[in-house]
Amino acid sequence: MFGKKIFFPQKSPTTLSFIARGTKLTGNIEFIGDVLIGGAISGQILSQANITVEQGGRVEGEIKCQEFIVDGFFKGRLICERLVIQRHGVVDGDVASTSMQIMEGGQFIGLRIKEDISTIQTHGLAAPKESNNLQLTSDPLNTDIP
């Protein structure tokens, strides 16, 4: 009874990155955990987990992630297993996903390619057009997103 040790597989720690309203990022960004975006991002985003764009958040560029939830604005190319467009969400661009859900009021403008999970996982994003420099601009007095 006391001699046996029970080992549980170690889970990677859950991480959450938050891009606050008023923050603007430009460049190529990689995340291990979930991402919550309230500000503006322009560029390429890779996440091993989920990305959520809050109402008022804005993303333009290319994204690859597990689940993408949009209640703000996204324009560009998206590769994900699951896309959820919420009431205030707008997705404008090309989407490769295994499933897609649009809530009443959400908007999808573009082209969707239904893919299986194995194809989604092997998809890569285009090579970066610019250097890997990341620019951070934060104006605490300006809360408007263009």
TORBAFI-645722 format. One record per atom (N, C-alpha, C, O, CB): residue number from 1; residue in one letter; x, z, y. Coordinates in Angstrom, 1 decimal. Each point is the difference from the previous one (the first is absolute). Glycine has a CB too. Example, Ala and Ser with C-alpha at 12.3 -4.5 7.8 and 13.67 -1.06 7.14 Angstrom:
2
n:res:east:up:north
1:a:13.2:7.8:-5.7
1:a:-0.9:0.0:1.2
1:a:0.9:0.0:1.2
1:a:1.0:0.7:0.0
1:a:-2.9:0.5:-1.2
2:s:1.5:-1.9:2.3
2:s:0.9:0.0:1.1
2:s:-0.8:0.8:1.1
2:s:0.5:0.1:1.1
2:s:0.7:-2.3:-1.7
This chain:
146
n:res:east:up:north
1:m:0.8:0.0:-1.2
1:m:-0.8:0.0:1.2
1:m:0.9:0.0:1.3
1:m:-0.3:-0.8:0.9
1:m:-1.5:2.0:-2.2
2:f:2.8:-0.3:1.3
2:f:0.8:0.1:1.2
2:f:1.2:-0.9:-0.1
2:f:0.6:-0.3:1.0
2:f:-1.4:2.6:-0.7
3:g:1.1:-2.8:-1.5
3:g:1.1:-0.9:-0.2
3:g:-0.2:-1.4:0.4
3:g:1.0:-0.7:0.3
3:g:-0.3:2.2:-2.1
4:k:-1.9:-1.9:1.9
4:k:-0.3:-1.4:0.4
4:k:-0.1:-0.2:1.5
4:k:-0.6:0.8:0.7
4:k:-0.6:-1.1:-2.9
5:k:1.8:-0.7:2.6
5:k:-0.1:-0.3:1.5
5:k:-0.9:-1.3:0.1
5:k:0.3:-1.0:-0.7
5:k:2.0:2.1:1.2
6:i:-3.2:-1.0:0.4
6:i:-0.8:-1.2:0.2
6:i:0.5:-0.7:1.2
6:i:0.1:0.6:1.1
6:i:-2.1:0.5:-2.1
7:f:2.3:-2.4:0.9
7:f:0.5:-0.8:1.1
7:f:-1.1:-0.9:0.4
7:f:-0.6:-0.7:-0.8
7:f:3.0:0.9:0.0
8:f:-2.6:-0.2:2.1
8:f:-1.0:-1.0:0.6
8:f:0.8:-1.1:0.7
8:f:1.1:0.3:0.6
8:f:-2.9:1.5:-0.3
9:p:1.4:-3.0:-0.4
9:p:0.7:-1.1:0.7
9:p:0.0:0.3:1.5
9:p:-1.0:0.4:0.5
9:p:0.4:-2.1:-2.3
10:q:1.8:1.5:2.4
10:q:0.1:0.3:1.4
10:q:-0.7:-1.1:0.8
10:q:0.3:-1.2:-0.3
10:q:1.8:2.5:-0.1
11:k:-2.9:-0.9:1.3
11:k:-0.7:-1.0:0.8
11:k:0.9:-0.1:1.3
11:k:0.5:1.0:0.5
11:k:-2.9:-0.5:-1.4
12:s:2.5:-1.7:1.4
12:s:0.7:-0.1:1.3
12:s:-0.8:0.6:1.1
12:s:-1.2:0.0:-0.1
12:s:2.3:-2.1:-0.7
13:p:-0.4:2.8:1.7
13:p:-0.8:0.7:1.0
13:p:-0.8:-1.0:0.9
13:p:0.4:-1.1:0.3
13:p:1.4:2.9:-0.2
14:t:-3.0:-1.3:0.1
14:t:-0.9:-0.9:0.8
14:t:0.5:0.1:1.5
14:t:0.2:1.0:0.6
14:t:-2.2:-0.6:-2.2
15:t:2.1:-1.6:2.1
15:t:0.5:-0.1:1.4
15:t:-1.1:-0.8:0.8
15:t:-0.6:-0.9:-0.5
15:t:3.1:1.0:-0.2
16:l:-2.6:0.2:2.0
16:l:-0.9:-0.7:0.9
16:l:0.8:-0.2:1.3
16:l:0.5:0.9:0.6
16:l:-2.6:0.2:-1.6
17:s:2.2:-2.4:1.4
17:s:0.6:-0.3:1.2
17:s:-1.2:-0.4:1.0
17:s:-1.0:-0.6:-0.4
17:s:3.1:-0.3:-0.7
18:f:-1.9:1.4:2.3
18:f:-1.1:-0.2:1.0
18:f:0.6:-0.7:1.2
18:f:1.0:0.4:0.6
18:f:-2.2:1.6:-1.4
19:i:0.6:-3.2:1.2
19:i:0.4:-0.7:1.2
19:i:-1.1:0.3:1.0
19:i:-1.1:-0.5:-0.1
19:i:2.4:-1.4:-1.1
20:a:-1.0:2.8:2.2
20:a:-1.0:0.5:0.9
20:a:-0.5:-1.1:1.1
20:a:0.8:-0.9:0.3
20:a:0.2:3.2:-0.6
21:r:-2.2:-2.1:0.8
21:r:-0.5:-0.8:1.0
21:r:0.9:0.1:1.2
21:r:0.5:1.0:0.4
21:r:-2.9:-0.6:-1.1
22:g:2.7:-1.6:1.3
22:g:0.9:-0.1:1.1
22:g:1.4:-0.3:-0.4
22:g:0.9:-0.3:0.9
22:g:-2.2:1.9:0.3
23:t:1.6:-1.6:-2.5
23:t:1.3:-0.4:-0.5
23:t:0.0:-1.5:-0.4
23:t:-1.0:-0.4:-0.6
23:t:1.4:2.8:-0.2
24:k:0.7:-3.1:1.1
24:k:0.1:-1.4:-0.3
24:k:1.3:-0.2:-0.8
24:k:1.0:0.4:0.5
24:k:-2.4:-1.1:1.5
25:l:1.3:0.1:-3.2
25:l:1.1:-0.3:-0.8
25:l:0.2:-1.5:-0.2
25:l:-1.1:-0.7:-0.2
25:l:0.8:3.0:-1.0
26:t:1.5:-2.8:1.2
26:t:0.2:-1.4:-0.3
26:t:1.2:0.0:-1.0
26:t:1.0:0.6:0.3
26:t:-1.9:-1.4:2.0
27:g:0.7:0.0:-3.3
27:g:1.1:-0.2:-1.0
27:g:-0.5:0.1:-1.4
27:g:-1.2:-0.1:-0.3
27:g:2.8:1.1:1.9
28:n:-0.6:-0.8:-2.5
28:n:-0.3:0.1:-1.5
28:n:0.1:1.4:-0.4
28:n:0.9:0.7:0.3
28:n:0.0:-3.0:-0.7
29:i:-2.0:2.8:-0.2
29:i:-0.2:1.4:-0.3
29:i:-0.3:0.2:-1.5
29:i:-0.8:-0.8:-0.5
29:i:0.0:1.3:2.9
30:e:1.4:0.5:-3.0
30:e:-0.3:0.3:-1.4
30:e:-0.4:1.4:-0.1
30:e:0.7:0.9:0.6
30:e:0.9:-2.6:-1.4
31:f:-2.7:2.0:0.0
31:f:-0.5:1.3:-0.2
31:f:0.0:0.3:-1.5
31:f:-0.3:-0.9:-0.8
31:f:-1.1:0.8:3.0
32:i:1.6:1.3:-2.6
32:i:-0.1:0.4:-1.4
32:i:-1.4:0.5:-0.3
32:i:-0.6:-0.3:-1.0
32:i:3.0:0.9:0.9
33:g:-3.0:0.2:1.1
33:g:-1.3:0.6:-0.2
33:g:-1.0:-0.7:0.9
33:g:0.1:-1.1:0.5
33:g:1.0:3.2:-1.0
34:d:-2.3:-1.4:0.6
34:d:-1.1:-0.5:0.8
34:d:0.4:-0.1:1.5
34:d:0.9:0.7:0.5
34:d:-2.5:0.3:-2.2
35:v:0.9:-1.9:2.4
35:v:0.2:-0.2:1.4
35:v:-1.3:0.0:0.7
35:v:-1.0:-0.6:-0.4
35:v:3.1:-0.7:0.0
36:l:-2.2:2.0:1.5
36:l:-1.2:0.0:0.9
36:l:0.4:-0.5:1.3
36:l:0.9:0.5:0.7
36:l:-1.9:1.5:-1.9
37:i:0.4:-3.1:1.7
37:i:0.4:-0.7:1.2
37:i:-1.1:0.1:1.0
37:i:-1.1:-0.5:-0.1
37:i:2.5:-1.1:-1.2
38:g:-1.0:2.3:2.4
38:g:-0.9:0.1:1.2
38:g:0.5:-0.8:1.2
38:g:-0.7:-0.3:0.9
38:g:0.0:2.5:-1.7
39:g:2.0:-2.6:0.7
39:g:0.6:-0.7:1.1
39:g:0.1:-1.5:-0.3
39:g:-0.9:-0.5:-0.7
39:g:2.2:2.5:1.2
40:a:-0.3:-2.7:-0.1
40:a:0.2:-1.4:-0.2
40:a:1.3:-0.3:-0.7
40:a:1.0:0.5:0.4
40:a:-2.4:-0.9:1.7
41:i:1.3:-0.5:-3.1
41:i:1.2:-0.4:-0.7
41:i:0.0:-1.5:0.0
41:i:-1.0:-0.7:-0.3
41:i:1.0:2.8:-1.1
42:s:1.1:-2.7:1.6
42:s:0.2:-1.4:-0.1
42:s:1.3:-0.3:-0.9
42:s:1.1:0.5:0.4
42:s:-2.2:-0.9:1.9
43:g:0.9:-0.3:-3.4
43:g:1.1:-0.2:-0.9
43:g:-0.4:0.0:-1.4
43:g:-1.2:-0.2:-0.4
43:g:2.7:1.2:2.1
44:q:-0.6:-0.6:-2.6
44:q:-0.2:0.0:-1.4
44:q:0.0:1.4:-0.5
44:q:0.9:0.8:0.3
44:q:0.2:-3.0:-0.5
45:i:-2.1:2.6:-0.6
45:i:-0.2:1.3:-0.5
45:i:-0.1:0.0:-1.5
45:i:-0.8:-0.8:-0.6
45:i:-0.4:1.5:2.7
46:l:2.1:0.0:-2.8
46:l:0.0:0.2:-1.5
46:l:-0.3:1.4:-0.3
46:l:0.6:0.9:0.6
46:l:1.0:-2.8:-0.9
47:s:-2.6:2.2:-0.5
47:s:-0.3:1.4:-0.4
47:s:-0.3:0.0:-1.5
47:s:-0.7:-0.9:-0.6
47:s:-0.3:1.4:2.9
48:q:1.5:0.5:-3.0
48:q:-0.2:0.2:-1.4
48:q:-1.3:0.7:-0.2
48:q:-0.4:0.2:-1.2
48:q:2.8:-0.1:0.8
49:a:-3.1:0.3:1.5
49:a:-1.3:0.7:-0.2
49:a:-1.1:-0.7:0.9
49:a:-0.1:-1.2:0.0
49:a:1.4:3.4:-0.4
50:n:-2.0:-1.4:1.1
50:n:-1.2:-0.5:0.8
50:n:0.3:0.0:1.5
50:n:0.7:0.8:0.5
50:n:-2.2:0.0:-2.3
51:i:0.9:-1.8:2.5
51:i:0.0:-0.1:1.4
51:i:-1.4:0.1:0.6
51:i:-0.9:-0.7:-0.5
51:i:3.1:-0.7:0.3
52:t:-2.4:2.2:1.2
52:t:-1.3:0.1:0.7
52:t:0.3:-0.3:1.4
52:t:0.8:0.6:0.7
52:t:-1.7:1.1:-2.3
53:v:0.1:-2.6:2.2
53:v:0.0:-0.3:1.4
53:v:-1.3:0.6:0.6
53:v:-1.1:-0.4:-0.3
53:v:2.5:-1.7:0.0
54:e:-1.2:3.2:1.2
54:e:-1.1:0.7:0.6
54:e:-0.7:-0.9:1.1
54:e:0.6:-1.0:0.4
54:e:0.6:3.2:-0.8
55:q:-2.4:-1.8:0.8
55:q:-0.6:-0.7:1.0
55:q:0.8:0.1:1.3
55:q:0.5:1.1:0.3
55:q:-2.8:-0.5:-1.3
56:g:2.6:-1.7:1.6
56:g:0.9:0.0:1.2
56:g:1.4:-0.4:-0.4
56:g:0.8:-0.4:0.8
56:g:-2.1:2.1:0.2
57:g:1.7:-1.6:-2.3
57:g:1.3:-0.4:-0.5
57:g:0.1:-1.6:-0.1
57:g:-1.1:-0.6:-0.2
57:g:1.3:2.8:-1.1
58:r:1.0:-2.7:1.4
58:r:0.1:-1.5:0.0
58:r:1.3:-0.3:-0.7
58:r:1.1:0.5:0.2
58:r:-2.3:-0.7:2.0
59:v:1.1:-0.8:-3.2
59:v:1.2:-0.4:-0.8
59:v:0.0:-1.5:0.0
59:v:-1.1:-0.7:-0.3
59:v:1.1:2.8:-1.1
60:e:1.1:-2.7:1.8
60:e:0.2:-1.5:-0.1
60:e:1.2:-0.3:-0.8
60:e:1.1:0.6:0.4
60:e:-2.3:-0.9:1.8
61:g:1.1:-0.5:-3.2
61:g:1.2:-0.3:-0.8
61:g:-0.3:-0.2:-1.5
61:g:-1.1:-0.5:-0.3
61:g:2.5:1.7:2.0
62:e:-0.5:-0.7:-2.5
62:e:-0.2:-0.1:-1.5
62:e:0.0:1.4:-0.6
62:e:0.8:0.8:0.4
62:e:0.3:-3.1:-0.4
63:i:-1.9:2.5:-1.0
63:i:-0.1:1.3:-0.6
63:i:-0.1:-0.2:-1.5
63:i:-0.7:-0.9:-0.5
63:i:-0.5:1.9:2.5
64:k:1.9:-0.1:-2.7
64:k:-0.1:0.1:-1.5
64:k:-0.2:1.4:-0.3
64:k:0.9:0.9:0.4
64:k:0.5:-3.0:-0.9
65:c:-2.5:2.5:-0.2
65:c:-0.3:1.4:-0.3
65:c:-0.9:0.1:-1.2
65:c:-0.5:-1.1:-0.5
65:c:0.9:1.7:2.9
66:q:-0.7:0.6:-2.9
66:q:-1.0:0.2:-1.0
66:q:-1.4:-0.2:0.5
66:q:-0.7:-1.0:-0.4
66:q:2.2:2.6:-0.8
67:e:-1.9:-0.8:2.1
67:e:-1.4:0.0:0.6
67:e:0.1:-0.1:1.5
67:e:0.8:0.7:0.6
67:e:-1.8:0.6:-2.5
68:f:0.2:-2.2:2.5
68:f:0.1:-0.2:1.5
68:f:-1.4:0.3:0.5
68:f:-1.0:-0.7:-0.4
68:f:2.9:-1.0:0.2
69:i:-2.1:2.7:1.0
69:i:-1.3:0.4:0.6
69:i:0.1:-0.3:1.5
69:i:0.9:0.5:0.6
69:i:-1.3:1.3:-2.4
70:v:-0.5:-2.5:2.3
70:v:0.0:-0.4:1.4
70:v:-1.2:0.4:0.7
70:v:-1.2:-0.4:-0.3
70:v:2.6:-1.6:-0.3
71:d:-1.3:2.8:1.7
71:d:-1.1:0.3:0.9
71:d:0.4:-0.4:1.4
71:d:-0.7:0.2:1.0
71:d:0.0:1.7:-2.5
72:g:1.9:-2.5:1.6
72:g:0.5:-0.5:1.3
72:g:0.1:-1.5:-0.2
72:g:-0.9:-0.7:-0.4
72:g:2.2:2.8:0.9
73:f:-0.1:-2.7:-0.1
73:f:0.2:-1.4:0.1
73:f:1.3:-0.4:-0.8
73:f:1.0:0.6:0.1
73:f:-2.2:-0.7:2.1
74:f:1.1:-0.9:-3.1
74:f:1.1:-0.6:-0.7
74:f:0.0:-1.5:0.1
74:f:-1.1:-0.6:-0.2
74:f:1.1:2.6:-1.4
75:k:1.1:-2.6:2.0
75:k:0.2:-1.4:0.0
75:k:1.3:-0.4:-0.7
75:k:1.0:0.5:0.4
75:k:-2.4:-0.7:1.8
76:g:1.3:-0.7:-3.2
76:g:1.2:-0.4:-0.6
76:g:-0.2:-0.3:-1.5
76:g:-1.1:-0.5:-0.4
76:g:2.4:1.8:2.0
77:r:-0.3:-1.0:-2.4
77:r:-0.1:-0.3:-1.5
77:r:0.1:1.4:-0.7
77:r:0.8:0.8:0.3
77:r:0.3:-3.1:0.0
78:l:-2.0:2.4:-1.2
78:l:-0.2:1.3:-0.7
78:l:0.1:-0.2:-1.6
78:l:-0.7:-0.9:-0.5
78:l:-0.7:1.8:2.4
79:i:2.2:-0.1:-2.5
79:i:0.1:0.0:-1.5
79:i:-0.3:1.4:-0.4
79:i:0.8:0.9:0.3
79:i:0.9:-2.8:-0.4
80:c:-2.8:2.1:-0.7
80:c:-0.4:1.4:-0.4
80:c:-0.8:-0.1:-1.2
80:c:-0.6:-1.0:-0.4
80:c:0.7:1.8:2.7
81:e:-0.3:0.4:-3.0
81:e:-0.9:0.0:-1.2
81:e:-1.4:0.2:0.5
81:e:-0.9:-0.6:-0.6
81:e:2.7:1.6:-0.8
82:r:-2.0:-0.2:2.4
82:r:-1.4:0.2:0.5
82:r:0.0:0.0:1.5
82:r:0.8:0.6:0.7
82:r:-1.3:0.7:-2.8
83:l:-0.5:-2.0:2.7
83:l:-0.2:-0.1:1.4
83:l:-1.4:0.6:0.3
83:l:-1.0:-0.4:-0.6
83:l:2.5:-1.7:0.9
84:v:-1.6:3.0:0.7
84:v:-1.2:0.6:0.4
84:v:-0.1:-0.2:1.5
84:v:0.9:0.5:0.8
84:v:-1.0:1.2:-2.7
85:i:-0.9:-2.4:2.4
85:i:-0.2:-0.2:1.4
85:i:-1.2:0.8:0.4
85:i:-1.1:-0.2:-0.4
85:i:2.0:-2.2:0.4
86:q:-0.6:3.4:0.9
86:q:-1.1:1.0:0.4
86:q:-0.8:-0.6:1.2
86:q:0.2:-1.1:0.4
86:q:1.3:3.0:-1.3
87:r:-2.4:-1.0:1.3
87:r:-1.0:-0.5:1.1
87:r:0.6:-0.6:1.2
87:r:-0.6:-1.0:0.5
87:r:-0.8:2.8:-1.3
88:h:2.5:-1.3:1.3
88:h:0.6:-0.6:1.2
88:h:1.2:-0.9:-0.3
88:h:0.7:-0.4:0.9
88:h:-1.5:2.4:0.4
89:g:1.0:-2.2:-2.6
89:g:1.2:-0.7:-0.4
89:g:-0.1:-1.5:0.2
89:g:-1.0:-0.6:-0.2
89:g:1.5:2.4:-1.4
90:v:0.6:-2.4:1.9
90:v:0.2:-1.5:0.1
90:v:1.2:-0.4:-0.7
90:v:1.1:0.5:0.3
90:v:-2.4:-0.6:1.9
91:v:1.2:-0.8:-3.2
91:v:1.2:-0.6:-0.7
91:v:-0.1:-1.5:0.3
91:v:-1.0:-0.7:-0.3
91:v:1.0:2.5:-1.5
92:d:1.1:-2.3:2.4
92:d:0.1:-1.4:0.4
92:d:1.3:-0.6:-0.6
92:d:1.0:0.3:0.4
92:d:-2.3:0.1:1.7
93:g:1.1:-1.2:-3.2
93:g:1.2:-0.5:-0.6
93:g:-0.2:-0.3:-1.5
93:g:-1.1:-0.2:-0.5
93:g:2.5:1.4:2.1
94:d:-0.2:-1.4:-2.3
94:d:0.0:-0.3:-1.4
94:d:0.1:1.3:-0.8
94:d:0.9:0.8:0.3
94:d:0.1:-3.1:0.2
95:v:-1.8:2.4:-1.5
95:v:0.0:1.2:-0.9
95:v:0.1:-0.3:-1.4
95:v:-0.8:-0.9:-0.5
95:v:-0.6:2.1:2.2
96:a:2.3:-0.6:-2.4
96:a:0.1:-0.2:-1.5
96:a:-0.2:1.4:-0.5
96:a:0.7:1.0:0.2
96:a:1.0:-2.9:-0.1
97:s:-2.9:2.1:-0.8
97:s:-0.3:1.3:-0.6
97:s:-0.8:-0.1:-1.2
97:s:-0.6:-1.1:-0.3
97:s:0.6:2.0:2.6
98:t:-0.1:0.2:-3.1
98:t:-0.8:0.0:-1.2
98:t:-1.4:0.4:0.3
98:t:-0.9:-0.5:-0.7
98:t:2.9:1.1:-0.6
99:s:-2.3:0.2:2.3
99:s:-1.3:0.4:0.4
99:s:-0.1:0.1:1.5
99:s:1.0:0.3:0.7
99:s:-1.4:0.9:-2.9
100:m:-0.8:-1.4:2.7
100:m:-0.2:0.0:1.5
100:m:-1.4:0.6:0.2
100:m:-1.0:-0.4:-0.6
100:m:2.5:-1.6:1.0
101:q:-1.6:2.9:0.6
101:q:-1.3:0.6:0.3
101:q:-0.1:0.0:1.6
101:q:0.9:0.4:0.7
101:q:-0.9:1.1:-2.8
102:i:-1.2:-2.0:2.5
102:i:-0.2:-0.1:1.5
102:i:-1.3:0.9:0.3
102:i:-1.1:-0.3:-0.5
102:i:2.2:-2.1:0.7
103:m:-0.9:3.4:0.6
103:m:-1.2:0.8:0.4
103:m:-0.8:-0.7:1.0
103:m:0.5:-0.9:0.7
103:m:0.8:3.0:-1.2
104:e:-2.5:-1.7:0.7
104:e:-0.9:-0.6:1.0
104:e:0.7:0.2:1.4
104:e:0.4:1.1:0.4
104:e:-2.5:-0.6:-1.8
105:g:2.2:-1.6:2.1
105:g:0.7:0.0:1.3
105:g:1.4:-0.4:0.0
105:g:0.5:-0.5:1.0
105:g:-2.0:2.3:-0.4
106:g:2.2:-1.8:-1.8
106:g:1.3:-0.4:-0.1
106:g:0.1:-1.5:0.0
106:g:-1.0:-0.7:-0.3
106:g:1.5:2.7:-1.0
107:q:0.6:-2.6:1.7
107:q:0.2:-1.4:0.1
107:q:1.2:-0.5:-0.7
107:q:1.1:0.6:0.0
107:q:-2.3:-0.5:2.2
108:f:1.0:-1.2:-2.9
108:f:1.1:-0.7:-0.7
108:f:0.0:-1.4:0.5
108:f:-0.9:-0.8:-0.2
108:f:0.8:2.3:-1.9
109:i:1.3:-2.0:2.7
109:i:0.1:-1.3:0.4
109:i:1.3:-0.6:-0.6
109:i:1.1:0.5:0.2
109:i:-2.3:0.0:2.0
110:g:1.1:-1.5:-3.1
110:g:1.2:-0.5:-0.6
110:g:-0.3:-0.5:-1.4
110:g:-1.1:-0.4:-0.3
110:g:2.4:2.0:1.7
111:l:-0.2:-1.5:-2.2
111:l:0.0:-0.5:-1.4
111:l:0.4:1.1:-0.9
111:l:0.9:0.7:0.2
111:l:-0.4:-3.0:0.6
112:r:-1.3:2.4:-1.9
112:r:0.3:1.0:-1.0
112:r:0.3:-0.7:-1.4
112:r:-0.7:-0.9:-0.4
112:r:-0.8:2.6:1.6
113:i:2.6:-1.2:-1.8
113:i:0.4:-0.5:-1.3
113:i:-0.2:1.2:-0.9
113:i:0.7:1.0:0.1
113:i:0.9:-2.8:0.8
114:k:-2.5:1.6:-1.9
114:k:-0.1:1.1:-1.0
114:k:1.1:-0.1:-1.0
114:k:0.1:-1.0:-0.7
114:k:-2.7:1.0:1.0
115:e:3.3:1.1:-0.5
115:e:1.2:0.0:-0.9
115:e:-0.1:1.1:-1.0
115:e:-0.7:1.0:0.3
115:e:2.1:-2.0:1.5
116:d:-0.8:0.9:-2.9
116:d:0.1:1.1:-0.9
116:d:1.1:1.0:0.4
116:d:0.9:-0.4:0.7
116:d:-1.9:-1.0:-2.6
117:i:0.9:2.6:1.3
117:i:1.0:1.1:0.4
117:i:1.4:-0.4:-0.2
117:i:0.9:0.2:0.9
117:i:-2.6:1.4:-1.4
118:s:2.0:-2.3:-0.6
118:s:1.4:-0.3:-0.3
118:s:0.6:-1.0:1.0
118:s:1.1:0.0:0.4
118:s:-1.5:0.4:-2.8
119:t:-0.5:-1.4:2.8
119:t:0.5:-0.9:1.0
119:t:0.2:0.6:1.4
119:t:0.9:-0.3:0.7
119:t:-2.2:-1.5:-1.9
120:i:0.4:2.7:1.5
120:i:0.1:0.8:1.3
120:i:1.3:0.8:0.0
120:i:0.7:0.0:1.0
120:i:-3.2:0.1:-0.8
121:q:2.8:0.5:-1.3
121:q:1.2:0.9:0.0
121:q:1.3:-0.9:0.1
121:q:1.0:0.6:0.4
121:q:-2.2:1.1:-1.7
122:t:1.2:-2.9:0.9
122:t:1.2:-0.8:0.1
122:t:0.1:-0.8:1.3
122:t:1.1:-0.6:0.2
122:t:-1.1:0.4:-2.7
123:h:-1.1:0.1:3.2
123:h:0.1:-0.7:1.3
123:h:1.0:0.7:0.9
123:h:0.2:1.2:0.0
123:h:-2.6:-1.8:-0.2
124:g:3.1:-0.3:0.9
124:g:0.9:0.5:1.0
124:g:-0.4:-0.5:1.4
124:g:-0.8:-0.9:0.1
124:g:2.7:1.0:-1.7
125:l:-1.4:0.5:2.6
125:l:-0.3:-0.4:1.4
125:l:1.1:-1.0:0.4
125:l:1.1:0.0:-0.6
125:l:-2.3:2.1:1.2
126:a:0.9:-2.9:0.4
126:a:1.0:-1.0:0.5
126:a:1.2:0.7:0.5
126:a:-0.1:1.2:0.4
126:a:-1.8:-2.8:0.2
127:a:3.0:1.0:-0.6
127:a:1.2:0.6:0.5
127:a:-0.2:0.2:1.5
127:a:-0.6:-0.7:0.7
127:a:2.1:-0.5:-2.4
128:p:-0.9:2.3:2.2
128:p:-0.2:0.4:1.4
128:p:0.5:-1.1:0.9
128:p:1.1:-0.6:-0.3
128:p:-0.9:3.0:-0.3
129:k:-0.9:-2.7:1.7
129:k:0.4:-1.0:0.9
129:k:1.0:0.5:1.0
129:k:0.8:-0.8:0.6
129:k:-3.0:-0.3:-0.8
130:e:2.2:2.4:0.4
130:e:0.9:0.6:1.0
130:e:0.9:1.1:-0.7
130:e:-0.2:0.1:-1.2
130:e:-1.5:-0.5:3.0
131:s:2.5:1.0:-1.1
131:s:0.9:1.0:-0.6
131:s:-0.9:1.2:-0.4
131:s:-1.2:0.1:0.4
131:s:3.2:-0.9:1.0
132:n:-1.4:1.7:-2.1
132:n:-0.8:1.2:-0.5
132:n:0.0:1.1:1.0
132:n:-0.2:1.2:-0.4
132:n:0.9:-1.8:-1.9
133:n:-0.5:0.3:3.6
133:n:-0.1:1.0:1.0
133:n:-1.4:0.5:0.2
133:n:-0.9:-0.8:0.1
133:n:2.9:-0.2:1.0
134:l:-2.2:2.3:-1.0
134:l:-1.3:0.6:0.3
134:l:0.0:0.5:1.4
134:l:0.9:0.8:0.4
134:l:-1.2:-0.2:-2.9
135:q:-0.7:-1.0:3.2
135:q:-0.1:0.5:1.4
135:q:-1.2:0.9:0.1
135:q:-1.1:-0.3:-0.5
135:q:2.1:-1.8:1.4
136:l:-0.8:3.3:-0.3
136:l:-1.1:1.0:0.1
136:l:-0.2:0.2:1.5
136:l:0.9:0.3:0.8
136:l:-0.3:0.8:-2.9
137:t:-1.9:-1.3:2.5
137:t:-0.4:0.2:1.4
137:t:-1.2:1.0:-0.1
137:t:-1.0:-0.3:-0.6
137:t:1.8:-2.0:1.4
138:s:-0.7:3.4:-0.1
138:s:-1.0:0.9:0.1
138:s:-0.3:0.4:1.4
138:s:0.9:0.5:0.7
138:s:-0.3:0.4:-3.0
139:d:-1.8:-1.1:2.8
139:d:-0.4:0.4:1.3
139:d:-1.1:1.0:-0.1
139:d:-1.2:-0.3:-0.2
139:d:1.9:-1.9:1.1
140:p:-0.4:3.5:-0.8
140:p:-1.0:1.0:-0.2
140:p:-1.2:0.0:1.0
140:p:-1.0:0.5:-0.2
140:p:2.8:0.9:-0.8
141:l:-1.5:-2.1:2.2
141:l:-1.1:0.0:1.0
141:l:-0.9:-1.2:-0.2
141:l:-1.1:0.0:0.5
141:l:2.7:1.0:1.0
142:n:-1.2:-2.0:-2.3
142:n:-0.8:-1.2:-0.3
142:n:-0.5:0.1:-1.4
142:n:0.7:-0.1:-0.9
142:n:0.7:-1.3:2.5
143:t:-2.7:1.6:-1.7
143:t:-0.7:0.0:-1.3
143:t:-0.7:-1.2:-0.3
143:t:-0.6:-0.1:-1.1
143:t:0.4:2.5:1.3
144:d:0.2:-3.4:0.6
144:d:-0.7:-1.3:-0.2
144:d:0.9:-0.9:-0.9
144:d:1.2:-0.1:0.3
144:d:-2.4:0.3:1.9
145:i:0.6:-0.8:-3.2
145:i:0.7:-1.0:-0.8
145:i:-0.4:-1.3:0.5
145:i:-1.2:-0.3:0.1
145:i:1.3:1.9:-2.1
146:p:0.9:-2.5:2.3
146:p:-0.4:-1.4:0.5
146:p:-0.8:-0.8:-1.0
146:p:-0.4:-1.1:0.2
146:p:2.4:1.1:1.2
